[in-house]
Amino acid sequence: FAVPAAVLALQVAGTLVAEHRHSSIHLTVLDWLLLAAGPLALTGRRFLPVAVLWVTLAATVSPSGSPAANFSLVVAFLTAATSGHRRAAWAAVAAGYAGAVWLEPLAFGRPVGSLTFALVLGAWLAVLVVLAEVLRLRRERLAEARAARLVESRRQASEERLRIARDLHDVIGHNISLISVQAAVGLD
């Protein structure tokens, strides 16, 4: 619950700062509920990463358009992308981009974003996708290295058991030979 709580704190603080700096941002009760819905959904990110991703994406759509609501979306995207749900994560990125650039302005009567906004948002999302891929590859490499270490430790344990068995065989064989010689001497 630490990550959702931290994200909620970031989102609320960022929204309050944005509301204080820009007089054009006025949050309604619905906006505050949507702002809290994203971090609340993050509590299930380990069990249902794709569902959480889509819920957090839906929670970013609000008439006020507070940019701080995107923190939970970034966390949900990284979780989904690195846990093996890359297609869903990329689809959410595409849907989020289309929504932010074209659909939200049309739905809420705001002016459509400039070309600069579209390019900057596209670049930011590309960086986010690359970061997710780097994290996913790193996680896979760590898992492979862990599996290789496990195989190597099992191989070493097997070799050690084989060495102990050989030593035991040699000791028992030597003792049986000694008993045989002593028995033969006893008979003479």
TORPA-4810 file (N, C-alpha, C, O; in nm, 3 decimals):
<nodes>
NODE_1_0.081_-0.120_0.000_0.000_0.000_0.000_0.085_0.126_0.000_0.032_0.236_-0.007_F
NODE_2_0.217_0.111_0.008_0.304_0.229_0.012_0.305_0.301_-0.122_0.299_0.424_-0.126_A
NODE_3_0.312_0.226_-0.231_0.315_0.290_-0.363_0.184_0.363_-0.392_0.189_0.479_-0.433_V
NODE_4_0.067_0.300_-0.374_-0.056_0.376_-0.399_-0.070_0.500_-0.309_-0.120_0.604_-0.353_P
NODE_5_-0.027_0.490_-0.184_-0.035_0.605_-0.094_0.057_0.717_-0.140_0.020_0.835_-0.138_A
NODE_6_0.178_0.681_-0.183_0.272_0.782_-0.233_0.219_0.846_-0.360_0.230_0.968_-0.379_A
NODE_7_0.163_0.765_-0.449_0.107_0.819_-0.573_-0.010_0.911_-0.543_-0.023_1.016_-0.605_V
NODE_8_-0.095_0.872_-0.450_-0.208_0.958_-0.412_-0.158_1.092_-0.358_-0.210_1.197_-0.394_L
NODE_9_-0.057_1.087_-0.273_-0.002_1.210_-0.218_0.056_1.298_-0.328_0.035_1.420_-0.329_A
NODE_10_0.129_1.238_-0.422_0.185_1.313_-0.535_0.075_1.375_-0.620_0.084_1.491_-0.659_L
NODE_11_-0.027_1.298_-0.649_-0.135_1.347_-0.733_-0.211_1.461_-0.667_-0.242_1.561_-0.732_Q
NODE_12_-0.241_1.447_-0.540_-0.314_1.553_-0.469_-0.228_1.679_-0.458_-0.275_1.789_-0.483_V
NODE_13_-0.100_1.661_-0.420_-0.011_1.777_-0.409_0.007_1.845_-0.545_0.002_1.968_-0.554_A
NODE_14_0.028_1.767_-0.649_0.045_1.824_-0.782_-0.079_1.897_-0.830_-0.070_2.001_-0.894_G
NODE_15_-0.194_1.841_-0.799_-0.319_1.905_-0.839_-0.341_2.035_-0.763_-0.384_2.134_-0.821_T
NODE_16_-0.312_2.034_-0.633_-0.328_2.156_-0.554_-0.234_2.265_-0.603_-0.272_2.382_-0.610_L
NODE_17_-0.110_2.228_-0.637_-0.015_2.326_-0.690_-0.064_2.379_-0.825_-0.059_2.500_-0.850_V
NODE_18_-0.110_2.289_-0.912_-0.160_2.333_-1.042_-0.283_2.420_-1.029_-0.299_2.517_-1.103_A
NODE_19_-0.370_2.388_-0.934_-0.491_2.467_-0.912_-0.456_2.605_-0.857_-0.521_2.705_-0.889_E
NODE_20_-0.353_2.610_-0.774_-0.310_2.738_-0.717_-0.244_2.826_-0.822_-0.265_2.948_-0.824_H
NODE_21_-0.163_2.766_-0.910_-0.090_2.842_-1.011_-0.177_2.887_-1.128_-0.160_2.996_-1.181_R
NODE_22_-0.270_2.802_-1.167_-0.353_2.831_-1.284_-0.497_2.853_-1.239_-0.560_2.762_-1.184_H
NODE_23_-0.546_2.967_-1.262_-0.684_2.997_-1.221_-0.786_2.928_-1.311_-0.905_2.926_-1.279_S
NODE_24_-0.740_2.871_-1.424_-0.833_2.805_-1.515_-0.871_2.664_-1.468_-0.968_2.607_-1.517_S
NODE_25_-0.797_2.607_-1.374_-0.825_2.473_-1.324_-0.911_2.484_-1.198_-0.867_2.537_-1.096_I
NODE_26_-1.033_2.433_-1.206_-1.123_2.429_-1.091_-1.176_2.286_-1.080_-1.248_2.239_-1.168_H
NODE_27_-1.140_2.220_-0.973_-1.178_2.080_-0.959_-1.315_2.065_-0.893_-1.348_2.135_-0.797_L
NODE_28_-1.392_1.975_-0.947_-1.522_1.942_-0.890_-1.507_1.817_-0.804_-1.399_1.759_-0.795_T
NODE_29_-1.616_1.777_-0.742_-1.614_1.655_-0.661_-1.581_1.534_-0.748_-1.507_1.446_-0.706_V
NODE_30_-1.635_1.531_-0.870_-1.605_1.422_-0.962_-1.456_1.418_-0.996_-1.397_1.310_-1.003_L
NODE_31_-1.396_1.534_-1.015_-1.252_1.539_-1.044_-1.170_1.484_-0.928_-1.072_1.412_-0.950_D
NODE_32_-1.208_1.517_-0.806_-1.136_1.465_-0.689_-1.155_1.315_-0.675_-1.062_1.243_-0.637_W
NODE_33_-1.276_1.267_-0.706_-1.299_1.122_-0.700_-1.217_1.049_-0.806_-1.160_0.944_-0.778_L
NODE_34_-1.209_1.105_-0.926_-1.126_1.044_-1.031_-0.979_1.050_-0.995_-0.903_0.959_-1.026_L
NODE_35_-0.939_1.158_-0.929_-0.800_1.173_-0.887_-0.763_1.065_-0.784_-0.649_1.018_-0.782_L
NODE_36_-0.857_1.028_-0.699_-0.832_0.924_-0.599_-0.852_0.783_-0.654_-0.799_0.687_-0.598_A
NODE_37_-0.928_0.770_-0.763_-0.958_0.637_-0.819_-0.833_0.569_-0.873_-0.817_0.448_-0.858_A
NODE_38_-0.745_0.645_-0.937_-0.623_0.586_-0.992_-0.536_0.521_-0.887_-0.504_0.403_-0.899_G
NODE_39_-0.495_0.594_-0.783_-0.415_0.532_-0.677_-0.488_0.420_-0.604_-0.425_0.323_-0.561_P
NODE_40_-0.618_0.434_-0.589_-0.695_0.327_-0.525_-0.689_0.200_-0.609_-0.678_0.090_-0.556_L
NODE_41_-0.697_0.215_-0.740_-0.689_0.099_-0.829_-0.551_0.034_-0.824_-0.538_-0.086_-0.847_A
NODE_42_-0.448_0.112_-0.794_-0.312_0.058_-0.789_-0.293_-0.048_-0.681_-0.196_-0.123_-0.684_L
NODE_43_-0.384_-0.055_-0.586_-0.370_-0.157_-0.482_-0.381_-0.298_-0.539_-0.331_-0.393_-0.479_T
NODE_44_-0.445_-0.314_-0.655_-0.457_-0.446_-0.717_-0.366_-0.467_-0.835_-0.389_-0.558_-0.916_G
NODE_45_-0.263_-0.383_-0.848_-0.178_-0.388_-0.969_-0.099_-0.518_-0.984_-0.066_-0.555_-1.096_R
NODE_46_-0.069_-0.587_-0.877_0.007_-0.712_-0.887_-0.081_-0.829_-0.931_-0.032_-0.924_-0.992_R
NODE_47_-0.209_-0.823_-0.900_-0.300_-0.933_-0.931_-0.369_-0.915_-1.065_-0.388_-1.012_-1.139_F
NODE_48_-0.408_-0.794_-1.097_-0.481_-0.764_-1.221_-0.418_-0.643_-1.290_-0.479_-0.536_-1.295_L
NODE_49_-0.297_-0.658_-1.342_-0.228_-0.540_-1.396_-0.299_-0.476_-1.516_-0.297_-0.354_-1.531_P
NODE_50_-0.361_-0.556_-1.602_-0.427_-0.499_-1.720_-0.553_-0.423_-1.679_-0.577_-0.313_-1.728_V
NODE_51_-0.632_-0.481_-1.592_-0.754_-0.413_-1.546_-0.718_-0.283_-1.474_-0.784_-0.181_-1.494_A
NODE_52_-0.616_-0.286_-1.391_-0.573_-0.166_-1.321_-0.525_-0.060_-1.419_-0.550_0.058_-1.400_V
NODE_53_-0.455_-0.104_-1.524_-0.409_-0.010_-1.626_-0.526_0.064_-1.691_-0.522_0.186_-1.706_L
NODE_54_-0.628_-0.009_-1.729_-0.742_0.054_-1.795_-0.823_0.139_-1.699_-0.878_0.242_-1.739_W
NODE_55_-0.832_0.098_-1.573_-0.904_0.181_-1.475_-0.829_0.312_-1.453_-0.891_0.419_-1.447_V
NODE_56_-0.697_0.305_-1.439_-0.621_0.428_-1.418_-0.625_0.517_-1.542_-0.626_0.640_-1.530_T
NODE_57_-0.628_0.456_-1.660_-0.642_0.537_-1.782_-0.776_0.608_-1.784_-0.784_0.726_-1.817_L
NODE_58_-0.882_0.537_-1.747_-1.015_0.599_-1.743_-1.021_0.708_-1.636_-1.092_0.807_-1.652_A
NODE_59_-0.947_0.690_-1.526_-0.949_0.789_-1.418_-0.878_0.918_-1.457_-0.900_1.021_-1.393_A
NODE_60_-0.794_0.915_-1.560_-0.726_1.038_-1.603_-0.815_1.126_-1.689_-0.784_1.243_-1.712_T
NODE_61_-0.925_1.071_-1.736_-1.016_1.148_-1.822_-1.110_1.228_-1.731_-1.200_1.172_-1.669_V
NODE_62_-1.087_1.358_-1.726_-1.174_1.442_-1.645_-1.188_1.578_-1.712_-1.101_1.619_-1.788_S
NODE_63_-1.296_1.647_-1.685_-1.316_1.778_-1.746_-1.210_1.880_-1.708_-1.177_1.967_-1.789_P
NODE_64_-1.156_1.870_-1.588_-1.057_1.969_-1.545_-0.921_1.943_-1.608_-0.844_2.036_-1.631_S
NODE_65_-0.892_1.816_-1.637_-0.766_1.782_-1.702_-0.643_1.804_-1.617_-0.544_1.858_-1.667_G
NODE_66_-0.647_1.765_-1.491_-0.531_1.781_-1.404_-0.419_1.687_-1.449_-0.438_1.565_-1.451_S
NODE_67_-0.304_1.741_-1.486_-0.194_1.655_-1.532_-0.137_1.566_-1.423_-0.072_1.466_-1.453_P
NODE_68_-0.160_1.599_-1.297_-0.107_1.517_-1.187_-0.175_1.381_-1.179_-0.122_1.290_-1.115_A
NODE_69_-0.290_1.365_-1.243_-0.362_1.237_-1.240_-0.287_1.129_-1.316_-0.322_1.011_-1.306_A
NODE_70_-0.187_1.167_-1.391_-0.114_1.070_-1.473_-0.011_0.990_-1.395_0.043_0.894_-1.450_N
NODE_71_0.019_1.025_-1.271_0.118_0.948_-1.194_0.073_0.803_-1.176_0.152_0.711_-1.193_F
NODE_72_-0.053_0.784_-1.142_-0.102_0.647_-1.124_-0.103_0.572_-1.257_-0.081_0.451_-1.260_S
NODE_73_-0.128_0.642_-1.365_-0.126_0.579_-1.497_0.015_0.532_-1.534_0.031_0.425_-1.591_L
NODE_74_0.115_0.610_-1.500_0.254_0.571_-1.528_0.290_0.446_-1.449_0.351_0.354_-1.504_V
NODE_75_0.254_0.441_-1.322_0.283_0.324_-1.239_0.211_0.201_-1.293_0.268_0.093_-1.302_V
NODE_76_0.084_0.218_-1.328_0.006_0.106_-1.382_0.062_0.058_-1.515_0.067_-0.062_-1.541_A
NODE_77_0.105_0.152_-1.600_0.165_0.114_-1.728_0.293_0.035_-1.708_0.312_-0.070_-1.770_F
NODE_78_0.381_0.084_-1.623_0.507_0.013_-1.600_0.483_-0.124_-1.539_0.553_-0.220_-1.574_L
NODE_79_0.387_-0.136_-1.451_0.355_-0.265_-1.392_0.304_-0.362_-1.497_0.348_-0.477_-1.503_T
NODE_80_0.213_-0.317_-1.581_0.156_-0.405_-1.684_0.262_-0.443_-1.787_0.271_-0.560_-1.826_A
NODE_81_0.342_-0.346_-1.830_0.441_-0.373_-1.934_0.551_-0.467_-1.886_0.599_-0.551_-1.962_A
NODE_82_0.591_-0.453_-1.760_0.701_-0.536_-1.711_0.654_-0.671_-1.660_0.736_-0.760_-1.637_T
NODE_83_0.523_-0.688_-1.642_0.474_-0.817_-1.594_0.426_-0.908_-1.708_0.360_-1.009_-1.683_S
NODE_84_0.458_-0.873_-1.831_0.427_-0.960_-1.943_0.303_-0.923_-2.021_0.260_-0.999_-2.107_G
NODE_85_0.244_-0.809_-1.994_0.124_-0.765_-2.065_0.158_-0.646_-2.154_0.096_-0.540_-2.144_H
NODE_86_0.256_-0.666_-2.241_0.306_-0.556_-2.323_0.202_-0.506_-2.423_0.190_-0.385_-2.442_R
NODE_87_0.128_-0.595_-2.486_0.030_-0.552_-2.586_-0.078_-0.464_-2.523_-0.117_-0.362_-2.581_R
NODE_88_-0.126_-0.504_-2.409_-0.227_-0.423_-2.341_-0.169_-0.287_-2.301_-0.236_-0.185_-2.311_A
NODE_89_-0.045_-0.288_-2.255_0.019_-0.163_-2.216_0.038_-0.070_-2.336_0.013_0.050_-2.326_A
NODE_90_0.081_-0.126_-2.449_0.098_-0.044_-2.569_-0.036_0.007_-2.620_-0.046_0.120_-2.669_W
NODE_91_-0.138_-0.076_-2.610_-0.272_-0.032_-2.652_-0.320_0.082_-2.562_-0.383_0.177_-2.609_A
NODE_92_-0.291_0.074_-2.433_-0.329_0.182_-2.342_-0.253_0.310_-2.374_-0.309_0.419_-2.364_A
NODE_93_-0.126_0.298_-2.412_-0.049_0.415_-2.451_-0.111_0.481_-2.574_-0.128_0.602_-2.579_V
NODE_94_-0.145_0.400_-2.673_-0.206_0.454_-2.795_-0.341_0.518_-2.764_-0.372_0.626_-2.814_A
NODE_95_-0.422_0.452_-2.682_-0.553_0.508_-2.646_-0.537_0.636_-2.564_-0.611_0.732_-2.584_A
NODE_96_-0.443_0.636_-2.474_-0.418_0.756_-2.393_-0.370_0.873_-2.477_-0.410_0.987_-2.456_G
NODE_97_-0.283_0.843_-2.574_-0.234_0.947_-2.663_-0.348_1.005_-2.746_-0.363_1.127_-2.755_Y
NODE_98_-0.427_0.917_-2.806_-0.540_0.964_-2.888_-0.639_1.041_-2.802_-0.694_1.143_-2.845_A
NODE_99_-0.662_0.993_-2.681_-0.755_1.063_-2.593_-0.705_1.200_-2.552_-0.781_1.296_-2.552_G
NODE_100_-0.578_1.209_-2.516_-0.524_1.336_-2.468_-0.513_1.439_-2.581_-0.538_1.558_-2.559_A
NODE_101_-0.477_1.393_-2.699_-0.454_1.487_-2.809_-0.584_1.526_-2.879_-0.603_1.643_-2.912_V
NODE_102_-0.674_1.428_-2.902_-0.792_1.459_-2.984_-0.925_1.442_-2.911_-1.010_1.531_-2.919_W
NODE_103_-0.945_1.332_-2.842_-1.077_1.301_-2.789_-1.117_1.388_-2.669_-1.229_1.440_-2.667_L
NODE_104_-1.030_1.404_-2.571_-1.064_1.486_-2.455_-1.096_1.630_-2.492_-1.196_1.683_-2.444_E
NODE_105_-1.016_1.695_-2.575_-1.052_1.832_-2.613_-1.189_1.840_-2.681_-1.266_1.933_-2.657_P
NODE_106_-1.219_1.743_-2.766_-1.349_1.744_-2.832_-1.462_1.713_-2.734_-1.568_1.775_-2.742_L
NODE_107_-1.440_1.619_-2.643_-1.545_1.580_-2.549_-1.575_1.688_-2.447_-1.690_1.704_-2.406_A
NODE_108_-1.473_1.763_-2.405_-1.493_1.861_-2.300_-1.492_2.005_-2.350_-1.489_2.098_-2.270_F
NODE_109_-1.494_2.023_-2.481_-1.504_2.157_-2.538_-1.380_2.243_-2.522_-1.389_2.366_-2.521_G
NODE_110_-1.266_2.178_-2.509_-1.141_2.253_-2.500_-1.079_2.261_-2.639_-1.114_2.182_-2.726_R
NODE_111_-0.989_2.355_-2.660_-0.923_2.359_-2.791_-0.830_2.239_-2.807_-0.769_2.192_-2.711_P
NODE_112_-0.822_2.189_-2.930_-0.733_2.076_-2.959_-0.590_2.121_-2.937_-0.553_2.233_-2.972_V
NODE_113_-0.509_2.031_-2.878_-0.371_2.064_-2.847_-0.290_2.098_-2.971_-0.323_2.057_-3.082_G
NODE_114_-0.185_2.174_-2.950_-0.099_2.215_-3.061_-0.013_2.099_-3.108_-0.007_1.993_-3.045_S
NODE_115_0.052_2.120_-3.219_0.144_2.019_-3.272_0.258_1.995_-3.174_0.304_1.882_-3.157_L
NODE_116_0.303_2.102_-3.110_0.410_2.089_-3.011_0.366_1.999_-2.896_0.442_1.912_-2.853_T
NODE_117_0.243_2.019_-2.846_0.190_1.935_-2.739_0.186_1.790_-2.784_0.225_1.700_-2.709_F
NODE_118_0.138_1.765_-2.906_0.127_1.628_-2.957_0.266_1.564_-2.969_0.282_1.447_-2.935_A
NODE_119_0.364_1.639_-3.015_0.500_1.585_-3.030_0.565_1.561_-2.894_0.631_1.458_-2.873_L
NODE_120_0.548_1.655_-2.802_0.608_1.638_-2.669_0.544_1.519_-2.598_0.614_1.439_-2.536_V
NODE_121_0.413_1.508_-2.605_0.345_1.394_-2.543_0.389_1.263_-2.608_0.413_1.165_-2.538_L
NODE_122_0.400_1.261_-2.740_0.446_1.141_-2.809_0.587_1.103_-2.768_0.617_0.985_-2.749_G
NODE_123_0.675_1.203_-2.754_0.813_1.176_-2.712_0.816_1.123_-2.569_0.889_1.028_-2.539_A
NODE_124_0.737_1.182_-2.481_0.730_1.137_-2.342_0.681_0.993_-2.336_0.735_0.912_-2.261_W
NODE_125_0.579_0.961_-2.414_0.526_0.824_-2.414_0.626_0.726_-2.474_0.635_0.612_-2.429_L
NODE_126_0.702_0.770_-2.574_0.806_0.683_-2.630_0.913_0.653_-2.526_0.961_0.540_-2.516_A
NODE_127_0.951_0.754_-2.450_1.049_0.733_-2.342_0.993_0.636_-2.239_1.066_0.550_-2.189_V
NODE_128_0.866_0.650_-2.207_0.803_0.561_-2.111_0.800_0.417_-2.161_0.825_0.324_-2.084_L
NODE_129_0.771_0.398_-2.289_0.769_0.263_-2.348_0.910_0.203_-2.347_0.927_0.086_-2.313_V
NODE_130_1.009_0.283_-2.383_1.148_0.234_-2.382_1.190_0.198_-2.239_1.256_0.096_-2.218_V
NODE_131_1.154_0.281_-2.143_1.186_0.251_-2.002_1.122_0.120_-1.959_1.185_0.039_-1.890_L
NODE_132_0.998_0.099_-1.998_0.929_-0.025_-1.961_0.998_-0.146_-2.024_1.012_-0.250_-1.960_A
NODE_133_1.041_-0.132_-2.148_1.111_-0.243_-2.215_1.246_-0.271_-2.148_1.284_-0.387_-2.131_E
NODE_134_1.316_-0.166_-2.110_1.445_-0.185_-2.041_1.423_-0.256_-1.907_1.497_-0.348_-1.873_V
NODE_135_1.322_-0.214_-1.833_1.292_-0.279_-1.706_1.251_-0.424_-1.726_1.291_-0.511_-1.648_L
NODE_136_1.172_-0.451_-1.829_1.129_-0.588_-1.857_1.248_-0.676_-1.894_1.260_-0.788_-1.844_R
NODE_137_1.336_-0.626_-1.980_1.454_-0.704_-2.018_1.546_-0.728_-1.898_1.603_-0.836_-1.884_L
NODE_138_1.559_-0.628_-1.814_1.642_-0.644_-1.694_1.584_-0.751_-1.603_1.656_-0.835_-1.549_R
NODE_139_1.452_-0.748_-1.586_1.386_-0.849_-1.502_1.405_-0.988_-1.560_1.430_-1.083_-1.485_R
NODE_140_1.395_-1.002_-1.693_1.414_-1.133_-1.756_1.557_-1.181_-1.739_1.580_-1.299_-1.712_E
NODE_141_1.653_-1.091_-1.755_1.794_-1.130_-1.737_1.822_-1.173_-1.594_1.894_-1.270_-1.571_R
NODE_142_1.765_-1.102_-1.498_1.783_-1.141_-1.358_1.722_-1.279_-1.332_1.780_-1.359_-1.259_L
NODE_143_1.605_-1.306_-1.390_1.542_-1.437_-1.372_1.626_-1.547_-1.435_1.641_-1.655_-1.378_A
NODE_144_1.683_-1.519_-1.554_1.770_-1.618_-1.619_1.895_-1.642_-1.537_1.938_-1.757_-1.522_E
NODE_145_1.955_-1.537_-1.485_2.075_-1.552_-1.403_2.044_-1.630_-1.275_2.123_-1.714_-1.231_A
NODE_146_1.928_-1.604_-1.215_1.888_-1.677_-1.095_1.869_-1.825_-1.127_1.910_-1.911_-1.049_R
NODE_147_1.808_-1.856_-1.241_1.788_-1.995_-1.281_1.922_-2.063_-1.309_1.942_-2.179_-1.272_A
NODE_148_2.014_-1.990_-1.373_2.147_-2.047_-1.401_2.222_-2.075_-1.271_2.290_-2.178_-1.259_A
NODE_149_2.211_-1.985_-1.174_2.276_-2.008_-1.044_2.216_-2.129_-0.974_2.288_-2.205_-0.910_R
NODE_150_2.087_-2.146_-0.985_2.020_-2.260_-0.922_2.066_-2.390_-0.986_2.094_-2.487_-0.916_L
NODE_151_2.075_-2.393_-1.119_2.123_-2.513_-1.190_2.267_-2.543_-1.152_2.304_-2.658_-1.130_V
NODE_152_2.349_-2.438_-1.144_2.490_-2.457_-1.108_2.504_-2.509_-0.966_2.587_-2.596_-0.940_E
NODE_153_2.424_-2.457_-0.873_2.433_-2.505_-0.734_2.386_-2.650_-0.724_2.442_-2.727_-0.646_S
NODE_154_2.285_-2.688_-0.801_2.240_-2.827_-0.802_2.348_-2.918_-0.861_2.370_-3.029_-0.811_R
NODE_155_2.415_-2.872_-0.967_2.522_-2.951_-1.028_2.637_-2.969_-0.930_2.691_-3.079_-0.919_R
NODE_156_2.674_-2.863_-0.859_2.782_-2.873_-0.761_2.744_-2.967_-0.646_2.827_-3.043_-0.598_Q
NODE_157_2.620_-2.961_-0.603_2.575_-3.051_-0.495_2.579_-3.196_-0.542_2.617_-3.285_-0.467_A
NODE_158_2.538_-3.219_-0.667_2.542_-3.355_-0.721_2.685_-3.406_-0.732_2.712_-3.521_-0.700_S
NODE_159_2.777_-3.320_-0.777_2.918_-3.360_-0.785_2.975_-3.389_-0.647_3.055_-3.481_-0.631_E
NODE_160_2.936_-3.311_-0.548_2.984_-3.333_-0.412_2.932_-3.467_-0.357_3.006_-3.541_-0.293_E
NODE_161_2.804_-3.496_-0.384_2.750_-3.626_-0.340_2.824_-3.741_-0.410_2.851_-3.843_-0.347_R
NODE_162_2.855_-3.726_-0.537_2.927_-3.829_-0.611_3.068_-3.848_-0.553_3.114_-3.962_-0.539_L
NODE_163_3.136_-3.739_-0.519_3.270_-3.747_-0.460_3.264_-3.817_-0.324_3.349_-3.901_-0.293_R
NODE_164_3.165_-3.783_-0.244_3.150_-3.848_-0.113_3.121_-3.997_-0.130_3.175_-4.079_-0.055_I
NODE_165_3.038_-4.032_-0.227_3.008_-4.174_-0.253_3.134_-4.250_-0.294_3.155_-4.363_-0.251_A
NODE_166_3.217_-4.189_-0.378_3.343_-4.254_-0.421_3.436_-4.275_-0.302_3.494_-4.382_-0.284_R
NODE_167_3.449_-4.170_-0.220_3.535_-4.182_-0.101_3.484_-4.291_-0.007_3.563_-4.370_0.045_D
NODE_168_3.354_-4.295_0.014_3.294_-4.396_0.100_3.317_-4.536_0.043_3.347_-4.630_0.117_L
NODE_169_3.304_-4.549_-0.089_3.328_-4.678_-0.156_3.472_-4.723_-0.135_3.498_-4.839_-0.107_H
NODE_170_3.565_-4.628_-0.151_3.707_-4.662_-0.133_3.736_-4.704_0.011_3.808_-4.802_0.032_D
NODE_171_3.681_-4.634_0.109_3.706_-4.664_0.250_3.646_-4.801_0.284_3.712_-4.882_0.349_V
NODE_172_3.523_-4.826_0.241_3.459_-4.954_0.270_3.533_-5.068_0.201_3.555_-5.174_0.260_I
NODE_173_3.573_-5.046_0.075_3.650_-5.149_0.003_3.781_-5.180_0.073_3.819_-5.296_0.083_G
NODE_174_3.852_-5.077_0.122_3.978_-5.098_0.193_3.954_-5.174_0.324_4.031_-5.264_0.358_H
NODE_175_3.850_-5.140_0.396_3.821_-5.209_0.523_3.782_-5.354_0.499_3.820_-5.441_0.577_N
NODE_176_3.707_-5.384_0.393_3.670_-5.522_0.364_3.795_-5.602_0.326_3.809_-5.718_0.365_I
NODE_177_3.886_-5.540_0.250_4.011_-5.609_0.215_4.093_-5.638_0.341_4.151_-5.746_0.354_S
NODE_178_4.098_-5.543_0.432_4.172_-5.561_0.557_4.111_-5.673_0.640_4.183_-5.754_0.698_L
NODE_179_3.978_-5.678_0.646_3.909_-5.786_0.720_3.940_-5.919_0.655_3.962_-6.018_0.726_I
NODE_180_3.942_-5.926_0.525_3.972_-6.052_0.455_4.114_-6.098_0.484_4.136_-6.216_0.508_S
NODE_181_4.210_-6.006_0.483_4.349_-6.043_0.512_4.360_-6.090_0.656_4.427_-6.190_0.684_V
NODE_182_4.295_-6.019_0.750_4.302_-6.060_0.889_4.238_-6.196_0.912_4.286_-6.274_0.994_Q
NODE_183_4.131_-6.225_0.840_4.063_-6.355_0.853_4.154_-6.465_0.798_4.163_-6.573_0.857_A
NODE_184_4.220_-6.438_0.688_4.310_-6.538_0.630_4.429_-6.565_0.723_4.472_-6.679_0.737_A
NODE_185_4.481_-6.461_0.786_4.592_-6.477_0.878_4.541_-6.555_1.001_4.614_-6.638_1.056_V
NODE_186_4.419_-6.528_1.043_4.363_-6.597_1.159_4.347_-6.745_1.133_4.364_-6.826_1.225_G
NODE_187_4.315_-6.785_1.009_4.299_-6.925_0.974_4.434_-6.997_0.970_4.443_-7.116_1.002_L
NODE_188_4.536_-6.927_0.931_4.667_-6.988_0.925_4.720_-7.008_1.065_4.830_-7.060_1.082_D
</nodes>
